[in-house]
Amino acid sequence: MTTKNHSSRKSLVPTRWAEGMEDVFHLVLGIFLFGIAVAALIYSLVRVFTTSPFFPTGMIQAINDVLFIVIILEILRTVIARYTDGVFQLQNFLIIGIIAAVRHILTVGASMTLGAEKPHESFERAVIELLVSAGIVVALVFAIFLSRAADTVLARATPTK
């Protein structure tokens, strides 16, 4: 009794063609993300010089914009790594999550500091948002630690030639 291996079956779409289309798609995505990053940078530069008052409102907006651009660039780096290495890298996504959570913490903290007197309910909601975002940062940093520890264990377990 013989069983057919999955790799011996023919696909409707040739593998080389599908991989080529995937490469083209990743290239287009990379160019698009780079264009978004450039547009966001130009918009941020214009906004920094036109926001009044610059301190503190313009500075907080600038920091928020810079972190947004860093997130876009990290996503671009992940797409490029997928294009070159053929795999998505877990640590890049974790870093993107950390940057996004820190950006949210800064935004909520700034709105609490700069905002006028807020109702007690709004203040409690903002504090809960800060605590949840801080918990997310801690969890993602721990996930990076576990990922790197697993990579180290795998590197030690893999025999070298």
Phi and psi restraints in degrees (value plus and minus 20) as a CYANA .aco file:
   2 THR   PHI    -134.8   -94.8
   2 THR   PSI     125.6   165.6
   3 THR   PHI    -136.5   -96.5
   3 THR   PSI     125.1   165.1
   4 LYS   PHI    -103.1   -63.1
   4 LYS   PSI     117.5   157.5
   5 ASN   PHI     -98.5   -58.5
   5 ASN   PSI     123.9   163.9
   6 HIS   PHI     -80.6   -40.6
   6 HIS   PSI     -51.1   -11.1
   7 SER   PHI     -93.8   -53.8
   7 SER   PSI     -37.3     2.7
   8 SER   PHI    -105.3   -65.3
   8 SER   PSI     -31.0     9.0
   9 ARG   PHI     -98.8   -58.8
   9 ARG   PSI     127.7   167.7
  10 LYS   PHI    -106.0   -66.0
  10 LYS   PSI     120.9   160.9
  11 SER   PHI    -113.1   -73.1
  11 SER   PSI     134.2   174.2
  12 LEU   PHI     -86.4   -46.4
  12 LEU   PSI     -53.7   -13.7
  13 VAL   PHI    -128.2   -88.2
  13 VAL   PSI     105.6   145.6
  14 PRO   PHI     -78.5   -38.5
  14 PRO   PSI     117.7   157.7
  15 THR   PHI     -79.4   -39.4
  15 THR   PSI     -64.5   -24.5
  16 ARG   PHI     -81.4   -41.4
  16 ARG   PSI     -59.8   -19.8
  17 TRP   PHI     -86.2   -46.2
  17 TRP   PSI     -64.6   -24.6
  18 ALA   PHI     -83.6   -43.6
  18 ALA   PSI     -62.2   -22.2
  19 GLU   PHI     -86.5   -46.5
  19 GLU   PSI     -57.3   -17.3
  20 GLY   PHI     -84.7   -44.7
  20 GLY   PSI     -61.9   -21.9
  21 MET   PHI     -85.5   -45.5
  21 MET   PSI     -58.2   -18.2
  22 GLU   PHI     -84.0   -44.0
  22 GLU   PSI     -61.9   -21.9
  23 ASP   PHI     -82.0   -42.0
  23 ASP   PSI     -63.5   -23.5
  24 VAL   PHI     -82.9   -42.9
  24 VAL   PSI     -62.5   -22.5
  25 PHE   PHI     -82.0   -42.0
  25 PHE   PSI     -63.2   -23.2
  26 HIS   PHI     -84.7   -44.7
  26 HIS   PSI     -57.3   -17.3
  27 LEU   PHI     -84.2   -44.2
  27 LEU   PSI     -64.6   -24.6
  28 VAL   PHI     -83.5   -43.5
  28 VAL   PSI     -63.5   -23.5
  29 LEU   PHI     -80.4   -40.4
  29 LEU   PSI     -62.2   -22.2
  30 GLY   PHI     -82.3   -42.3
  30 GLY   PSI     -64.9   -24.9
  31 ILE   PHI     -84.0   -44.0
  31 ILE   PSI     -62.0   -22.0
  32 PHE   PHI     -82.8   -42.8
  32 PHE   PSI     -65.6   -25.6
  33 LEU   PHI     -83.0   -43.0
  33 LEU   PSI     -59.6   -19.6
  34 PHE   PHI     -83.5   -43.5
  34 PHE   PSI     -61.1   -21.1
  35 GLY   PHI     -82.1   -42.1
  35 GLY   PSI     -60.3   -20.3
  36 ILE   PHI     -83.0   -43.0
  36 ILE   PSI     -62.5   -22.5
  37 ALA   PHI     -83.2   -43.2
  37 ALA   PSI     -62.5   -22.5
  38 VAL   PHI     -85.2   -45.2
  38 VAL   PSI     -64.1   -24.1
  39 ALA   PHI     -82.8   -42.8
  39 ALA   PSI     -61.0   -21.0
  40 ALA   PHI     -85.2   -45.2
  40 ALA   PSI     -58.1   -18.1
  41 LEU   PHI     -84.5   -44.5
  41 LEU   PSI     -65.5   -25.5
  42 ILE   PHI     -82.2   -42.2
  42 ILE   PSI     -66.3   -26.3
  43 TYR   PHI     -79.8   -39.8
  43 TYR   PSI     -61.8   -21.8
  44 SER   PHI     -85.5   -45.5
  44 SER   PSI     -60.9   -20.9
  45 LEU   PHI     -83.2   -43.2
  45 LEU   PSI     -62.9   -22.9
  46 VAL   PHI     -83.3   -43.3
  46 VAL   PSI     -63.9   -23.9
  47 ARG   PHI     -86.6   -46.6
  47 ARG   PSI     -56.1   -16.1
  48 VAL   PHI     -80.9   -40.9
  48 VAL   PSI     -62.1   -22.1
  49 PHE   PHI    -103.4   -63.4
  49 PHE   PSI     -31.6     8.4
  50 THR   PHI    -128.6   -88.6
  50 THR   PSI     -28.4    11.6
  51 THR   PHI     -97.5   -57.5
  51 THR   PSI     113.0   153.0
  52 SER   PHI    -149.1  -109.1
  52 SER   PSI     108.9   148.9
  53 PRO   PHI    -100.9   -60.9
  53 PRO   PSI     130.5   170.5
  54 PHE   PHI     -86.8   -46.8
  54 PHE   PSI     -61.4   -21.4
  55 PHE   PHI    -127.0   -87.0
  55 PHE   PSI     104.0   144.0
  56 PRO   PHI    -119.6   -79.6
  56 PRO   PSI     -33.8     6.2
  57 THR   PHI     -80.1   -40.1
  57 THR   PSI     -69.7   -29.7
  58 GLY   PHI     -83.4   -43.4
  58 GLY   PSI     -58.4   -18.4
  59 MET   PHI     -86.1   -46.1
  59 MET   PSI     -62.2   -22.2
  60 ILE   PHI     -85.8   -45.8
  60 ILE   PSI     -61.4   -21.4
  61 GLN   PHI     -83.3   -43.3
  61 GLN   PSI     -59.1   -19.1
  62 ALA   PHI     -84.4   -44.4
  62 ALA   PSI     -64.2   -24.2
  63 ILE   PHI     -82.7   -42.7
  63 ILE   PSI     -63.4   -23.4
  64 ASN   PHI     -81.1   -41.1
  64 ASN   PSI     -63.3   -23.3
  65 ASP   PHI     -85.2   -45.2
  65 ASP   PSI     -61.9   -21.9
  66 VAL   PHI     -82.5   -42.5
  66 VAL   PSI     -63.2   -23.2
  67 LEU   PHI     -84.8   -44.8
  67 LEU   PSI     -55.2   -15.2
  68 PHE   PHI     -83.6   -43.6
  68 PHE   PSI     -63.1   -23.1
  69 ILE   PHI     -85.3   -45.3
  69 ILE   PSI     -58.4   -18.4
  70 VAL   PHI     -82.1   -42.1
  70 VAL   PSI     -60.2   -20.2
  71 ILE   PHI     -80.9   -40.9
  71 ILE   PSI     -65.3   -25.3
  72 ILE   PHI     -80.8   -40.8
  72 ILE   PSI     -63.7   -23.7
  73 LEU   PHI     -86.3   -46.3
  73 LEU   PSI     -55.8   -15.8
  74 GLU   PHI     -86.3   -46.3
  74 GLU   PSI     -58.3   -18.3
  75 ILE   PHI     -84.7   -44.7
  75 ILE   PSI     -61.3   -21.3
  76 LEU   PHI     -80.4   -40.4
  76 LEU   PSI     -63.7   -23.7
  77 ARG   PHI     -80.4   -40.4
  77 ARG   PSI     -58.3   -18.3
  78 THR   PHI     -86.4   -46.4
  78 THR   PSI     -61.0   -21.0
  79 VAL   PHI     -85.2   -45.2
  79 VAL   PSI     -61.9   -21.9
  80 ILE   PHI     -84.0   -44.0
  80 ILE   PSI     -61.3   -21.3
  81 ALA   PHI     -83.2   -43.2
  81 ALA   PSI     -58.3   -18.3
  82 ARG   PHI     -84.7   -44.7
  82 ARG   PSI     -58.2   -18.2
  83 TYR   PHI     -88.8   -48.8
  83 TYR   PSI     -60.6   -20.6
  84 THR   PHI    -106.2   -66.2
  84 THR   PSI     -62.0   -22.0
  85 ASP   PHI    -112.8   -72.8
  85 ASP   PSI     -42.0    -2.0
  86 GLY   PHI      66.4   106.4
  86 GLY   PSI     -17.2    22.8
  87 VAL   PHI    -156.1  -116.1
  87 VAL   PSI     131.5   171.5
  88 PHE   PHI    -102.8   -62.8
  88 PHE   PSI     119.7   159.7
  89 GLN   PHI    -119.5   -79.5
  89 GLN   PSI     100.6   140.6
  90 LEU   PHI     -78.0   -38.0
  90 LEU   PSI     -63.4   -23.4
  91 GLN   PHI     -82.1   -42.1
  91 GLN   PSI     -53.6   -13.6
  92 ASN   PHI     -83.1   -43.1
  92 ASN   PSI     -61.8   -21.8
  93 PHE   PHI     -86.9   -46.9
  93 PHE   PSI     -56.9   -16.9
  94 LEU   PHI     -85.3   -45.3
  94 LEU   PSI     -60.3   -20.3
  95 ILE   PHI     -84.8   -44.8
  95 ILE   PSI     -61.1   -21.1
  96 ILE   PHI     -79.8   -39.8
  96 ILE   PSI     -62.8   -22.8
  97 GLY   PHI     -82.5   -42.5
  97 GLY   PSI     -60.4   -20.4
  98 ILE   PHI     -84.7   -44.7
  98 ILE   PSI     -66.3   -26.3
  99 ILE   PHI     -81.1   -41.1
  99 ILE   PSI     -63.1   -23.1
 100 ALA   PHI     -83.8   -43.8
 100 ALA   PSI     -61.5   -21.5
 101 ALA   PHI     -87.3   -47.3
 101 ALA   PSI     -61.0   -21.0
 102 VAL   PHI     -84.9   -44.9
 102 VAL   PSI     -59.4   -19.4
 103 ARG   PHI     -79.8   -39.8
 103 ARG   PSI     -62.7   -22.7
 104 HIS   PHI     -85.4   -45.4
 104 HIS   PSI     -61.3   -21.3
 105 ILE   PHI     -79.2   -39.2
 105 ILE   PSI     -66.0   -26.0
 106 LEU   PHI     -83.7   -43.7
 106 LEU   PSI     -60.3   -20.3
 107 THR   PHI     -85.6   -45.6
 107 THR   PSI     -67.0   -27.0
 108 VAL   PHI     -85.9   -45.9
 108 VAL   PSI     -63.1   -23.1
 109 GLY   PHI     -81.5   -41.5
 109 GLY   PSI     -61.3   -21.3
 110 ALA   PHI     -86.7   -46.7
 110 ALA   PSI     -60.4   -20.4
 111 SER   PHI     -87.0   -47.0
 111 SER   PSI     -52.0   -12.0
 112 MET   PHI     -89.6   -49.6
 112 MET   PSI     -58.6   -18.6
 113 THR   PHI     -93.6   -53.6
 113 THR   PSI     -64.5   -24.5
 114 LEU   PHI    -107.6   -67.6
 114 LEU   PSI     -42.7    -2.7
 115 GLY   PHI     -86.7   -46.7
 115 GLY   PSI     135.8   175.8
 116 ALA   PHI     -89.6   -49.6
 116 ALA   PSI     158.8   198.8
 117 GLU   PHI     -75.7   -35.7
 117 GLU   PSI     103.4   143.4
 118 LYS   PHI    -128.1   -88.1
 118 LYS   PSI     135.7   175.7
 119 PRO   PHI     -83.2   -43.2
 119 PRO   PSI     135.9   175.9
 120 HIS   PHI     -78.3   -38.3
 120 HIS   PSI     -56.5   -16.5
 121 GLU   PHI     -83.6   -43.6
 121 GLU   PSI     -61.8   -21.8
 122 SER   PHI     -85.6   -45.6
 122 SER   PSI     -59.8   -19.8
 123 PHE   PHI     -83.3   -43.3
 123 PHE   PSI     -65.2   -25.2
 124 GLU   PHI     -81.9   -41.9
 124 GLU   PSI     -61.0   -21.0
 125 ARG   PHI     -83.1   -43.1
 125 ARG   PSI     -61.2   -21.2
 126 ALA   PHI     -84.9   -44.9
 126 ALA   PSI     -60.6   -20.6
 127 VAL   PHI     -84.9   -44.9
 127 VAL   PSI     -60.8   -20.8
 128 ILE   PHI     -83.2   -43.2
 128 ILE   PSI     -61.7   -21.7
 129 GLU   PHI     -79.5   -39.5
 129 GLU   PSI     -63.0   -23.0
 130 LEU   PHI     -82.9   -42.9
 130 LEU   PSI     -63.1   -23.1
 131 LEU   PHI     -85.7   -45.7
 131 LEU   PSI     -62.2   -22.2
 132 VAL   PHI     -84.7   -44.7
 132 VAL   PSI     -64.9   -24.9
 133 SER   PHI     -83.3   -43.3
 133 SER   PSI     -60.5   -20.5
 134 ALA   PHI     -83.7   -43.7
 134 ALA   PSI     -59.6   -19.6
 135 GLY   PHI     -83.0   -43.0
 135 GLY   PSI     -58.7   -18.7
 136 ILE   PHI     -83.7   -43.7
 136 ILE   PSI     -63.5   -23.5
 137 VAL   PHI     -80.9   -40.9
 137 VAL   PSI     -66.1   -26.1
 138 VAL   PHI     -82.2   -42.2
 138 VAL   PSI     -64.0   -24.0
 139 ALA   PHI     -83.5   -43.5
 139 ALA   PSI     -61.2   -21.2
 140 LEU   PHI     -90.1   -50.1
 140 LEU   PSI     -57.4   -17.4
 141 VAL   PHI     -83.9   -43.9
 141 VAL   PSI     -60.5   -20.5
 142 PHE   PHI     -84.0   -44.0
 142 PHE   PSI     -58.5   -18.5
 143 ALA   PHI     -84.0   -44.0
 143 ALA   PSI     -59.2   -19.2
 144 ILE   PHI     -83.3   -43.3
 144 ILE   PSI     -63.8   -23.8
 145 PHE   PHI     -78.1   -38.1
 145 PHE   PSI     -67.2   -27.2
 146 LEU   PHI     -83.9   -43.9
 146 LEU   PSI     -58.9   -18.9
 147 SER   PHI     -83.9   -43.9
 147 SER   PSI     -64.1   -24.1
 148 ARG   PHI     -88.6   -48.6
 148 ARG   PSI     -57.4   -17.4
 149 ALA   PHI     -84.3   -44.3
 149 ALA   PSI     -60.5   -20.5
 150 ALA   PHI     -84.9   -44.9
 150 ALA   PSI     -60.0   -20.0
 151 ASP   PHI     -82.0   -42.0
 151 ASP   PSI     -60.5   -20.5
 152 THR   PHI     -85.0   -45.0
 152 THR   PSI     -63.8   -23.8
 153 VAL   PHI     -83.9   -43.9
 153 VAL   PSI     -62.5   -22.5
 154 LEU   PHI     -85.3   -45.3
 154 LEU   PSI     -58.4   -18.4
 155 ALA   PHI     -85.3   -45.3
 155 ALA   PSI     -58.1   -18.1
 156 ARG   PHI     -91.4   -51.4
 156 ARG   PSI     -53.4   -13.4
 157 ALA   PHI     -98.6   -58.6
 157 ALA   PSI     -43.2    -3.2
 158 THR   PHI     -99.4   -59.4
 158 THR   PSI     101.8   141.8
 159 PRO   PHI     -89.2   -49.2
 159 PRO   PSI     121.1   161.1
 160 THR   PHI    -119.1   -79.1
 160 THR   PSI     130.8   170.8
